[in-house]
Amino acid sequence: MLSGDLYLETLKEYCQFLLEHHLHSFVVEDLKRNREVDLPVLKFFSKLSDDEIIAMSTETIRKYFLDIINDKAVPQIFQSMEDWKADKLPGVSKHNLNAADIALIYNTRKHSLLVFLPLYTTDYKVILKIVDEIEDFYTFQLNLAVQTYSDIKHELILENKNKLKDAQVMANLGNWEYNLNTKKTYWSDQLFTIYGLCKDDFPFGITSEDVQQYINPTDLLSFRENIHKAISKKEKYTLEFRITTKNGKEKILYDHGYGSVNDLGETIVKGITQDITTKKETEQKLQQREHFIAQIAESTPDIIYVIDLVTNQYLFFNKEITIQLGYKKDHFKDLSEINKIIHPDDHSVLEKRFKNYLLLKDGEILEDEMRMQDVNKNWVWINTRGMVLKRDNNENVTQIIGTARDVTKIKTIQVELTNLNIELTETNRELKNLQEELQASNEELSESNNFLEEKVAIRTFEITKQREYLFSVLMQAPAAIAILKGPDLIYEMATPLYYNLIGKTDLIGKTGRNAIPELTQQGVW
């Protein structure tokens, strides 16, 4: 606890995370946002380069985080307010820093803090808690800053009211004050806007009765009790309540007030009221998103689980644990229960898995398979995939989220495929033997063919020689001789005397009908 009702325990852990892992990125984002909203104080640093601004901002934001982490934020805020009043702020005159600047600075810093939230956690409860603490912290600062600003600019009250109005419009909050002795109430312009009222309709000031008619009846008693506590005990209070504006619009407001006694001895209650309707709508959207995620978890065909490695407990199972294994969601109260259904041969796999969980990097998936016994005592093959869900401040893995799936059928198919592969291997071996035998036969047949081809070649050579000898003898014979071959009677050889007898020399290769056509009429051909 930092001061009064201001708790920032979760915000401190978040700031520690930003300081250790994202300081530079945060500084760059903060500067980017300041420029997007055209933060007026930047003009006082226009002569500095980006690197110089980032270097200066890095040290400022580092100290800002450390102050929150070390519970020094509130004293530092008060000191900053005193420095402001004493015109000791570095580089900026107290008259050059206005309420709009303050609101923008706080809003841009809030924006930067919200931008990095998804990198820190996905737990919507933690997110909502951090958002609440950020809102409380900056509401506290803004309230204090507004009061300081009012003190500084007392001599310029009219100008100051306009600037304060701008700041309240941007922050969507208004400040108020009630004097119990004079019964006078002061409302800022933005507070009238929040309530949907016109300031001119209350020329003599708005009364407590006027306000209470717009408050939801269910919240009215709590509202009155807190105001009474501030009056009687001079205590601070915070309150959320609902109103219905004059035009029928429902809003949710956050009230932060306190009681005091002024210099005249009069009891004063003052505070700020902020319209947090948008914030609440965001919370509702986050809850709806959580519900959506839960629906996905329940509709997926895989078992989804969350393990806490610190408490050695299963934090979550979806309904698939019942569908696939038959066990109720709360059956496995701690990790020891899972050991009872693991196959004896797979205990080493489980032990190795939990050791490796501690070594996982963010985004890395650990996958393995083991046999588990379902509620009917059947052994089921389960494939599991797990990854880091949460780490502690020392970066040690504390929670694992994972999925598990029944792969028994796949395992059965794998066994069948293995058997088929064995049969195929045996068939291939037999086929190889047959191929080797066929190759041997082919080699023997090739040798026989080579032998026969050699014999044919020798015989063909002998016949050719004999034919050439016969032709040479006939060519020397004292007779007209011709040799015709085949059914078409093609001239293959003719002696010189035959050429002389016929009176032609181009006979070889021609049929008798084509070579000597005149014999066709004589019936020779």
NORFENPE-V911046 format. One record per pair of residues at least 24 apart in sequence whose C-alpha atoms are under 7 Angstrom apart, sorted by the first residue. I is the first residue (numbers start at 1). J is the second residue. Records with the same first field share a line. If there is no record, write none. Layout:
I = J / J
This chain:
2 = 71 / 74
3 = 74
6 = 136 / 137
7 = 133
8 = 133
10 = 130
11 = 130 / 133
12 = 68 / 69
15 = 65 / 69
16 = 69
19 = 62 / 65
24 = 58
26 = 112
27 = 54 / 57 / 58
29 = 112
30 = 108 / 109 / 112
33 = 108
34 = 108
39 = 101 / 104
40 = 101
41 = 101
81 = 145 / 148
85 = 152
98 = 163
99 = 146 / 149 / 163 / 164 / 167
100 = 163 / 164 / 166 / 167
103 = 167 / 171
106 = 138
124 = 286
128 = 283
143 = 272
165 = 189 / 190
172 = 274 / 275
173 = 272 / 273 / 274 / 275
174 = 272 / 273 / 274
175 = 271 / 272 / 273
176 = 270 / 271 / 272
177 = 268 / 269 / 270 / 271
178 = 268 / 269 / 270
179 = 267 / 268 / 269
180 = 267 / 268
181 = 266 / 267
194 = 275
195 = 245
196 = 245 / 246
197 = 246
214 = 243 / 244 / 245
215 = 242 / 243 / 244
216 = 242 / 243 / 244
230 = 258 / 259 / 269
231 = 259 / 269
234 = 258 / 259 / 260
235 = 259
251 = 277
252 = 276 / 277
253 = 277
302 = 403 / 404 / 405
303 = 403 / 404 / 405
304 = 402 / 403 / 404
305 = 401 / 402 / 403
306 = 399 / 400 / 401 / 402
307 = 399 / 400 / 401
308 = 398 / 399 / 400
309 = 398 / 399
310 = 398
324 = 406
325 = 374 / 375
326 = 374 / 375
327 = 375
341 = 372 / 373
342 = 371 / 372 / 373
343 = 371 / 372
346 = 370 / 371
358 = 397
360 = 388
362 = 388
363 = 387 / 388
380 = 406 / 408
381 = 406 / 407 / 408
382 = 406 / 407
383 = 407
